[in-house]
């Protein structure tokens, strides 16, 4: 990859003090910048909401999320290690926009090199930060630790569990004050948008989603790594650029809670709406090439086993749902499946998506929806014929995971 979000900014005052808070928010709104952390919410709208909530005299906070929950998608680490100054610049501009004097850079505990680089950058930039205090905070580890309400709980020295929303952080976040929680990648775009104007940013990507995106390409490719691509680029083009292997079976988009698409979906573009239309999401921006010899049912089971282990366990739909799905899928790949398992999986997934407290449980059922829709024949082979179509599954259970019948 030859560049990250364009050329690094020139050194100088980090806070863009010559631009008023209102003008900063206005430029970001006009740019069309959307959050790069997965959900794709309008960054300008989020800045506007925090600014409005802070108007009542409640001083806001800024939380820069560089946690990299999906360890196979080190996007924040890549930025912080290669362009830490740009990230600090973005944090300072966001703080000025909403009137914050305190900001936190939230990192994964395993990101030791990233932390060291960030500390060095903070020391170098201290004179330019002015009254803004930036503190590095370390999360709890695990996949769920990157969720925004869990990050706020950790910063408040509470147990790392999700909280119900609304209220959203823009209104009542850290310590009950308005809080801007934004990914490191999103904040890294602010310097160029604010200093150079929104037009250049809007010229790349698509009209619906301008700009570029960092993605982590993994799996059956010759050159795995972090790539910068424009929104609107097809998944096939991204994989080809990384040297995808022959015999591709599926494309896993969005990390552990993302969707598994058939290889024939190569023409699907990197776009929030288009990914949602096929049952996937941007998520952690990991694009994984799955080889032909993989059993997709077993792969779904492996992912749910991981999610069951990583759930913060505060809400029943996620805590129980991930465990039940893991058990049902293990039964299917062990030759114990029944036709009734398929609607049961659909029901559990629907309940998780509807009632889970945070995006972890809400998006996890995409694994089920996409694999059942795109690879239904593999489920049927396991259930109807009692065989793995790839010949790779070995029984792991001797008893079924049965439905509990209420009296």
C-alpha positions, 0 to 999 in steps of 0.5 A: 500500500503506497499511502494511507488517507492521502499524504500526511498533514504538514506539522503545525497547530493540531487544533485548526484554531483558525476555523470556528467550531461551527465551520468545522462541523459544517465542512464535515457535514458537507463532505459526507464523511461517514463513520469508518467503524462499521455502522457508517453513521454520518460524522457531521450529524454526530458532531452536530448532536454532541455540540448541541448537547453540550450547549447546555453547559455540560462539557463534552468528551472525545473518545477515539476508538483505536481498539481493533477488536478484530485482531485480523483487521489491524486498521487502527494500529496501521494508522497509529503506527504509520501516521500517529500525528494525523490521528492526533490532529483529527482528535484535536479538530474533533475536540475543538468542534464540540468544545471538549478539553479532554480526549481519550485514545482507547486501545486494545491491551495487546497493541503494545507497539501502537501504544508506544508510538502513540505515547511518543507522538503525544510527547512530540505534539504536546505543545500544539495540543494547547488546553486539550488533554489526551489520555491513552486508555487500555480496554479489557481485551476480547472482541466485545471490548471495542463496542462503544458503550463497553468502551465507556464503561471501561473508561468509567472503571465499570465492568466491561458490559454493554449498556442500553441505548438510548440515550446515546453517547452524543447526549449522555456518554462518559460520566453522563456528559455528551461524548463523541465516540469515533473510530481512529480512521474516521478522525484521521480524515478530519485534517484534510476535510477541514483544512482543504475543504470537503470537495476533494474528499467527495471526489473519491469513492461514490456519491452515496459514500465518498472517500476511501476505506482501509480494509484488511484482506486475509485468508486464501490470498498471496498478499494479505494486509491492509489496503486502501480502496475507494468505496464502490470498489468490487470485492473481486477487485480487492481480492484480485489486488491481494492475489486471491487463490484459485478455487475461491468458495466464499467471501467473508465480509465484516469480521467475526459477525459479518456475512459469508457470501458465495464466491459468485458475489465478486461484483458486490461493491464495498458500500454500506447499502449494497453489503446490507442488501446481500446480508453482510455489513462493513463491520471490522472491514476484514475481507477474508477469502475462504478456500474451496475445501472449507465446509461453510456449516462448520465455519459458521459453527466455528464463528459462533463458538468464538462469539459465544466465548467473546460475548459480554454476557449482559443480555440474554439474547446474545449470551444464550443465543450464541451458545444455542446456535453453537450447539445446534451447528455442532449437532448438524456437523456431527450428523445429528441434524434435523430439518427442524433445526433450520427454522429454529436457527432462523428464530434464534437469529431473529430474536438476537437481532431484535433484542440484543443490547449492542451491535455484537448480538444484533449483527451476529445472526448475519452469519446464519442468514448468509450461510443458510441463504448462499450455501443451503445445499451444504446444510441440507447435505449434513441434515438429509444425507448425514454427510459433509459435502467437503468431507472435512467435518468430524463428529464433535457431539454424540447428543443433540442440543435440544429445544427446551419446551416451556410448560 
